[in-house]
């Protein structure tokens, strides 16, 4: 992913108003992020424990999505799998993230959900740059590049549903 600026991020959101995007918390360490290892930029809002965001490149432009997830999680002894990168986590490491749809459907309250790594570090897990709390990822016969392609394909499918 190419390095992004705060302005790039704020103007990319498809499922919130310009005012909401302007007030949204954006990471301050953009210049220190491992951009070459990211398929999308994802972060949690420290001021709103139930809100996360992600921004990715799509069809030559940027797409930003505001996400919501339950602020309290139950069942901390179970394992769950992220639908994007297929990394398993214990406890609250995977959350159902919901995104308001783009356009009129979103204004009417329609949303789409997907189970994702709560920390949105899918790109780093797939590349082995970050280890999940369960200690390791499942060993796969796919190459790292094939796993990256699968993750970005899963993200593209999720984004497609926001426009439908």
Secondary structure, DSSP 8 states (H G I E B T S, - for coil): -----HHHHHTTBSSS-HHHHHHS---S-GGGS-GGG-SEEEEE-TT-TTEEEEEEEETTEEEEEEEE--SS---TTSEEE-TTT--EEEGGGEEEEEEE-SHHHHHTT-EEEEEEETT--HHHHHTTSS--TTSS----SS-HHHHHHHHHHHHHHHHHHHH-
